[in-house]
Amino acid sequence: MIKKTRAKKIIERLKEAYPDTVCTLDYDDAWKLLVSVRLAAQCTDARVNVVVKELYRVYPDLYSLAGAEAEEIEKIVRPCGLGNSKARDIKKCMEMLRDQYGGKVPENFDELLKLPGVGRKSANLIMGDVFGKPAIVTDTHCIRLVNRMGLVDGIKEPKKVEMELWKIIPPEESNDFCHRLVDHGRAVCTARTAPHCEQCCIADVCLKRI
């Protein structure tokens, strides 16, 4: 089975299994998603969602967060781990949005990459979830599952995985496909336990199983 055919079948099956997929980071503004995705590095989305409630209580908008001391931000975000570097990145990112983008998150991939603490994964998440553009977010679930399924061949580097997936995933399906991989990776094709292949909706087309 060629990869495009396998990808099409996997997309269809995951759509049926996870019809209402969404980003599991809570946000109601683009700048808040930028903050949350930076905090989510080596931290669970659930913990981030708790921590940002206090962060936004103290700093309710982009401008107050940009004007905060990094040390004060760190006190709040420390439970997410790597508090010092995350706090510095968040402050610098908000400052740049304030000073260079008029307090708005840019709707351009290359401009997003200029923001402190924003890499390809974060930029793709913003493009897909905030602006509704095609986006492939190569997080750990995505990389692990697409290798296991046979959509990429032993590639672990996020950018290389992204480039390979662009060849076989229709742009209009890309963003939700990545969210569904997270859903599937948490519920069925788990990392910390043996995958529950007997419950898997794509077992008959997964290269690991055939």
C-alpha positions as CSV (number, residue, x, y, z in Angstrom):
1,M,0.0,0.0,0.0
2,I,1.5,3.4,-1.0
3,K,1.7,6.0,1.7
4,K,-0.9,8.4,0.2
5,T,-3.4,5.5,0.2
6,R,-2.6,4.5,3.7
7,A,-2.8,8.2,4.8
8,K,-6.2,8.6,3.3
9,K,-7.5,5.5,5.0
10,I,-6.0,6.6,8.4
11,I,-7.5,10.0,8.1
12,E,-11.0,8.6,7.4
13,R,-10.8,6.1,10.3
14,L,-9.5,8.8,12.8
15,K,-12.3,11.1,11.7
16,E,-14.8,8.5,12.6
17,A,-13.2,7.7,15.9
18,Y,-12.5,11.3,17.0
19,P,-15.0,13.5,15.2
20,D,-14.9,16.4,17.6
21,T,-11.1,16.8,18.0
22,V,-9.8,20.1,19.4
23,C,-6.6,21.5,20.8
24,T,-6.4,20.5,24.5
25,L,-4.7,23.8,25.5
26,D,-7.3,26.3,26.8
27,Y,-7.2,29.7,25.2
28,D,-9.5,32.5,24.0
29,D,-6.9,34.7,22.3
30,A,-4.0,34.0,20.0
31,W,-1.4,35.4,22.4
32,K,-2.7,33.0,25.1
33,L,-2.1,30.0,22.9
34,L,1.4,31.2,22.3
35,V,2.0,31.4,26.1
36,S,0.4,28.0,26.7
37,V,2.3,26.2,23.9
38,R,5.6,27.5,25.3
39,L,4.7,26.3,28.8
40,A,3.6,22.9,27.4
41,A,7.2,21.9,26.6
42,Q,8.0,18.9,28.7
43,C,4.7,19.5,30.6
44,T,1.2,18.2,30.3
45,D,-1.5,20.3,28.7
46,A,-3.7,19.7,31.8
47,R,-1.1,21.2,34.1
48,V,-0.6,24.2,31.8
49,N,-4.4,24.8,31.7
50,V,-4.3,25.1,35.5
51,V,-1.2,27.3,35.7
52,V,-2.3,29.9,33.1
53,K,-5.5,30.6,35.1
54,E,-3.3,32.2,37.8
55,L,-1.0,33.8,35.2
56,Y,-4.0,35.6,33.5
57,R,-5.5,36.6,36.8
58,V,-2.3,38.5,37.6
59,Y,-1.6,39.6,34.1
60,P,-4.9,39.7,32.2
61,D,-3.7,41.0,28.9
62,L,-0.7,41.0,26.6
63,Y,0.5,44.4,27.7
64,S,0.6,43.6,31.4
65,L,2.4,40.4,30.7
66,A,4.9,42.2,28.5
67,G,5.5,44.7,31.3
68,A,6.0,42.1,34.0
69,E,9.3,41.1,35.4
70,A,10.5,37.7,34.2
71,E,11.1,36.7,37.8
72,E,7.5,37.4,38.7
73,I,6.3,35.4,35.7
74,E,8.6,32.5,36.8
75,K,7.0,32.3,40.2
76,I,3.7,31.5,38.6
77,V,4.8,29.2,35.8
78,R,7.4,27.2,37.8
79,P,5.0,24.2,38.2
80,C,5.3,23.7,34.4
81,G,9.1,23.1,34.7
82,L,11.9,25.0,33.1
83,G,10.4,28.1,34.7
84,N,13.3,30.5,34.1
85,S,13.7,30.0,30.4
86,K,9.9,29.8,29.8
87,A,9.3,33.0,31.7
88,R,12.1,34.8,29.8
89,D,10.7,33.6,26.5
90,I,7.1,34.6,27.3
91,K,8.1,38.1,28.4
92,K,10.3,38.7,25.3
93,C,7.6,37.3,23.1
94,M,4.9,39.6,24.6
95,E,7.3,42.5,24.3
96,M,7.9,41.8,20.7
97,L,4.2,41.5,20.0
98,R,3.6,44.8,21.7
99,D,6.5,46.7,20.2
100,Q,6.6,45.3,16.6
101,Y,3.2,43.9,15.9
102,G,0.8,46.3,17.5
103,G,-0.3,43.8,20.2
104,K,-1.4,41.3,17.5
105,V,-0.1,37.8,16.7
106,P,1.1,37.8,13.1
107,E,-0.8,35.7,10.6
108,N,2.3,34.6,8.9
109,F,4.4,31.5,9.5
110,D,7.8,33.2,9.0
111,E,6.9,36.1,11.2
112,L,5.8,33.7,14.0
113,L,9.1,32.0,13.9
114,K,10.8,35.3,14.7
115,L,9.0,35.4,18.1
116,P,11.1,34.3,21.1
117,G,10.4,30.7,22.1
118,V,8.4,30.0,19.0
119,G,9.5,27.1,16.8
120,R,7.9,25.3,13.9
121,K,5.6,23.2,16.1
122,S,4.2,26.3,17.9
123,A,4.0,28.3,14.7
124,N,2.0,25.5,13.0
125,L,-0.3,25.3,15.9
126,I,-1.1,29.0,15.8
127,M,-1.6,28.9,12.0
128,G,-3.9,26.0,12.2
129,D,-5.9,26.6,15.3
130,V,-6.1,30.4,15.4
131,F,-6.0,31.3,11.7
132,G,-7.5,28.2,10.1
133,K,-4.6,27.6,7.8
134,P,-3.1,24.2,6.8
135,A,-0.7,23.1,9.5
136,I,1.2,20.1,10.6
137,V,2.2,20.0,14.2
138,T,4.9,17.5,14.8
139,D,4.7,16.9,18.5
140,T,5.8,13.7,20.2
141,H,2.5,11.9,19.5
142,C,2.6,12.8,15.8
143,I,6.2,11.7,15.3
144,R,5.7,8.4,17.2
145,L,2.5,7.5,15.5
146,V,3.3,8.3,11.9
147,N,6.4,6.2,12.2
148,R,4.5,3.3,13.7
149,M,1.7,3.6,11.1
150,G,4.2,3.6,8.2
151,L,3.5,7.2,7.0
152,V,7.2,8.1,7.5
153,D,10.2,5.8,7.6
154,G,12.2,6.0,10.8
155,I,12.4,9.8,10.8
156,K,12.5,11.4,14.3
157,E,13.5,15.0,13.5
158,P,10.3,17.1,13.7
159,K,11.0,19.3,10.6
160,K,11.8,16.3,8.5
161,V,8.7,14.5,9.6
162,E,6.6,17.6,8.8
163,M,8.1,17.9,5.3
164,E,7.3,14.2,4.7
165,L,3.7,14.5,5.9
166,W,3.1,17.5,3.6
167,K,3.7,15.2,0.7
168,I,0.9,12.8,1.7
169,I,-1.6,14.7,3.9
170,P,-4.2,16.9,2.1
171,P,-3.7,20.5,3.4
172,E,-7.4,20.8,4.4
173,E,-7.0,17.7,6.6
174,S,-3.7,18.6,8.1
175,N,-4.5,20.4,11.3
176,D,-7.3,18.1,12.5
177,F,-5.3,15.1,11.5
178,C,-2.5,16.1,14.0
179,H,-5.0,16.8,16.8
180,R,-6.5,13.3,16.1
181,L,-3.1,11.7,16.4
182,V,-2.8,13.2,19.9
183,D,-6.3,11.8,20.7
184,H,-5.3,8.4,19.4
185,G,-1.9,8.5,21.0
186,R,-3.5,9.2,24.4
187,A,-6.4,6.8,24.2
188,V,-5.2,3.8,22.1
189,C,-1.7,3.9,20.6
190,T,-0.1,4.7,24.0
191,A,3.6,5.3,24.7
192,R,3.9,4.5,28.4
193,T,2.0,1.2,28.1
194,A,1.7,-1.4,25.4
195,P,-0.5,0.0,22.6
196,H,-4.1,-1.3,22.7
197,C,-4.0,-2.6,19.1
198,E,-7.0,-4.8,19.7
199,Q,-9.0,-1.5,20.1
200,C,-7.4,0.3,17.2
201,C,-9.5,1.6,14.3
202,I,-6.5,1.4,11.9
203,A,-5.0,-1.9,13.0
204,D,-5.6,-3.4,9.5
205,V,-3.7,-0.6,7.7
206,C,-1.0,0.1,10.3
207,L,2.4,-1.0,9.0
208,K,3.4,-2.1,12.5
209,R,0.5,-4.6,12.4
210,I,0.6,-5.9,8.8
